[in-house]
Amino acid sequence: MAGRANHVVLLGFALLCAAAYPCPPLSSAAATESQAPQTTVSNRFPVPVASDARLAGDGKQTRFILDLDQTISVRAFPLADPYRVVLDIPQVSFHLPQGVGTAGRGLIKAFRYGLVMPGGSRIVFDLTGPAKIANVSMLEAANGQPPRLVLELEEVDRTTFVQQLAPENRPELRPAIAAAREPSLPVSTVPAKQDEPAVPPSPPDHRPVIVIDAGHGGPDNGTQWNGASEKTLVLAFALALRDRIEKSGKYRVVMTRTDDTFIPLDDRVKIARSQSASLFVSIHADALPRREGDAQGATIYTLSDRASDAEAERLAEAENKADAIGGVNLTEEPTEVADILIDLAQRETRTFSNRFAHLLMTEMKTTTRMHKNPLKSAGFRVLKAPDVPSVLVELGYVSNKDDLEHLVSDSWRARTVGSVAHAIDAFFAKRLATAGDGN
């Protein structure tokens, strides 16, 4: 399948980037060669530590300063609609003061940061308007100051801003570039040397593949409340679920992420499809804005063209915009998404998704509080694999005191993980029985 070959190519490219940074990470929107100077990494081990970040300047000129414990390489590039500037850097451990980046200054509205791939971190700046990258540099430690990464921006008009974009990112050129884009070539195989003994192939693994998707990651924190971050809570749950499922030996488990890494939504779908997954489970946690009152309990979502209620529509819209957090341009949907939208007519996949959702609700309500309407549907992009039964589980509301206490509880996590594992066993037992009956 061409899609699977493309996935192998992308995975190989990611590994090369991790080994020889700076390469543009897969989640970047066709990052360009920065015109700014670059510095070499003085010592890649241990991982560089960022201890402070600050903004200075005004609406004409704005400076960003990042304090580090060693020099690093840096690549800077702008993105349009909305106006953003992205810094791609080697993997950094961010030990920044709480709340840094949420308040802007001058040309910078706000900024986010985090790991986007093994070996690579990213800082994304939301701009108040078009701005030019006037300078990006790495300053050596001097006069009692630590090594500092400095980004300087200057106000420009839109025409000047667009001129600094890579051709792939220029709004007026995207249609022509998309039409001329050639498909990726499959990965070639390397024959064994004549003097090397042939290695017998491993026996095929016919166990069902379950893909567990921990939502958000990297610069995309998801919902946050009183110091609790959705990306951290759901990763802990997803890893515990993986360990529980693997212990049985009945399934092969694939994770979309196992650390604080940003994975684009469409790549999560591609992982499930490339692995010929039999089930896709996406783990999340919700929150209501303070002005909208309180809500509590777990909710299970399946895919629908039309949301089952206003809250489901709100949540799906928010989740579907998550790619913008990582600096990815969403103005042009890739071909895979168009294909998926066409293939959504496949009723069998939706039938299996709904069946698992009901089994999951039955099991989960024995161990955790469920929402008053526990089964809902909405147009989540992450559920749009046409041939993989998929559900999205909102474990609870971090904005609810009782739910948050559960989400951070090891004992609650263990009980709830057990109920999800039981639902998975019941789902596959029923599928095997149905297959055996010839239905």
C-alpha positions, -999 to +999 in steps of 0.1 A: +000+000+000+014+034-010+003+050+023+023+024+043+054+030+022+051+067+027+048+061+065+081+041+064+098+069+045+086+095+070+097+074+100+131+069+085+134+107+079+124+113+116+152+090+128+177+108+106+166+141+120+170+128+155+205+116+148+217+146+128+199+177+140+192+203+127+168+187+102+132+201+099+110+178+121+081+161+104+055+183+121+069+215+106+051+230+077+080+227+051+105+245+073+129+266+052+166+272+056+169+301+080+188+331+068+200+337+104+234+324+116+236+290+132+259+278+160+271+243+166+261+222+196+290+224+221+280+192+239+249+172+231+250+152+263+235+158+288+204+174+272+206+212+273+186+229+301+166+261+295+162+279+328+144+312+319+127+330+291+117+366+287+104+392+262+115+428+257+107+456+233+075+470+218+052+468+188+079+478+164+108+456+176+105+427+200+132+404+214+129+369+229+157+356+252+161+320+263+187+312+290+205+279+286+233+260+302+251+254+269+250+266+233+227+249+208+219+251+171+188+269+160+166+272+129+139+299+126+111+302+100+078+321+098+043+307+090+013+326+078-025+326+085-022+328+115+011+348+118+037+327+136+074+322+140+089+288+148+123+280+164+134+244+159+162+234+183+178+202+196+160+185+224+159+208+254+148+202+290+126+232+297+127+242+334+110+276+329+090+295+355+053+285+356+031+305+333+059+317+311+047+323+275+011+328+283+015+366+284+030+384+254+047+416+246+051+438+216+049+417+184+046+384+203+011+375+216+022+343+234+045+314+229+046+276+236+074+251+238+080+214+240+094+182+225+081+175+189+102+145+181+130+124+196+160+147+197+141+179+187+122+206+205+102+235+192+092+270+203+061+285+186+054+322+188+019+335+180+024+370+166+001+400+169+006+408+131+032+403+103+068+405+115+102+399+101+129+377+116+156+404+120+181+381+138+184+348+156+216+340+173+232+320+201+254+340+225+282+324+244+283+327+282+300+360+292+302+385+321+283+362+344+255+357+319+246+321+308+245+311+271+215+328+256+194+322+225+181+355+211+154+361+186+147+396+173+115+405+153+106+437+135+072+449+124+066+447+086+036+447+062+020+415+049+037+417+015+071+418+032+061+390+055+049+367+027+082+373+008+102+356+036+080+325+035+092+293+018+073+287-015+054+258+001+040+282+027+030+311+005-008+312+003-009+321-034+015+293-044+000+264-024-024+251-051+002+250-078+027+232-055+002+207-043-007+198-080+030+194-089+039+173-058+051+138-067+044+108-046+071+095-023+091+065-035+090+033-015+119+024+007+143+001-012+156-031+005+193-039+009+203-074-001+224-094+023+261-098+016+271-131-001+293-142+028+267-136+054+243-164+064+207-158+057+187-149+088+155-169+089+124-147+089+105-142+121+072-160+123+043-137+115+026-121+145-011-126+139-022-111+172-047-081+169-029-047+169-042-021+193-031+015+189-033+036+221-032+073+214-023+096+243-037+130+233-017+162+228+020+164+237+050+187+232+039+223+228+003+212+228-006+209+265-043+202+260-066+214+288-049+228+319-063+235+353-047+244+386-013+232+375-027+199+360-019+193+323-040+170+301-010+158+281+007+145+312-024+129+328-034+110+296+001+098+289+003+082+323-030+065+317-021+054+282+012+039+294-005+020+322-031+007+298-003-005+274+014-024+302-019-040+313-028-051+278+007-064+269+008-085+301-019-108+287+002-116+256-030-116+235-024-084+216+004-063+200+002-027+213+015+003+194+016+037+210+013+070+191+036+086+217+054+074+248+068+107+259+062+144+257+063+145+219+040+164+195+023+141+170+001+157+143-035+144+143-033+129+108-001+111+117-019+094+145-044+081+120-016+070+097+000+050+125-032+031+130-036+024+093+000+015+086-001-010+115-033-026+102-047-019+136-078-038+148-087-011+174-077+026+180-082+041+215-075+078+219-072+090+256-081+126+266-094+147+295-118+176+290-124+209+308-152+235+308-145+272+308-153+287+342-182+307+329-199+275+316-205+259+349-194+224+360-195+189+345-181+156+355-176+120+345-160+100+316-174+102+281-168+079+251-169+093+216-173+077+182-171+094+148-200+112+133-205+137+106-227+156+129-221+161+166-245+145+190-248+177+210-233+212+214-207+201+239-195+173+216-192+198+187-172+222+209-148+195+220-143+181+185-136+216+171-111+223+199-093+190+194-092+193+156-073+226+159-046+210+180-022+207+151-019+245+150-001+244+183+029+226+168+033+251+140+016+230+114-002+247+085-037+234+084-050+256+055-044+228+030-057+193+040-035+165+027-048+140+002-051+113+029-078+133+047-098+137+015-096+100+010-107+093+046-137+116+042-148+096+012-142+062+029-162+072+059-192+055+042-178+022+053-205+011+077-187-020+091-160+001+108-186+024+124-206-007+136-175-021+153-166+013+168-201+017+183-200-019+196-168-013+214-180+020+228-210+003+244-188-025+258-164+001+272-192+021+288-205-010+305-171-019+319-160+017+329-192+025+348-182-003+373-150+016+382-154+053+375-180+080+374-195+084+339-209+116+323-247+119+324-246+113+286-217+088+284-219+079+247-216+107+222-204+113+186-186+141+169-163+147+139-129+141+156-101+140+129-082+114+150-111+089+146-113+091+108-094+059+099-119+042+075-108+007+083-099+009+120-126+008+147-119+039+168-131+056+200-120+087+219-123+085+257-125+116+278-115+102+312-131+131+330-130+169+335-099+184+350-121+214+357-141+193+382-125+189+416-136+152+421-126+142+386-092+158+389-086+139+422-093+107+403-072+116+373-041+120+395-048+089+416-028+058+410-054+036+425-082+051+403-060+048+373-053+011+379-090+003+384-101+022+353-073+007+332-085-027+343-121-019+331-108-007+297-087-039+293-118-060+301-138-042+275-111-049+249-111-086+258-149-087+254-147-068+221-123-092+205-140-123+220-172-112+203-155-105+170-138-139+170-172-155+178-189-136+150-161-146+126-165-182+136-202-181+129-195-168+094-214-136+100 
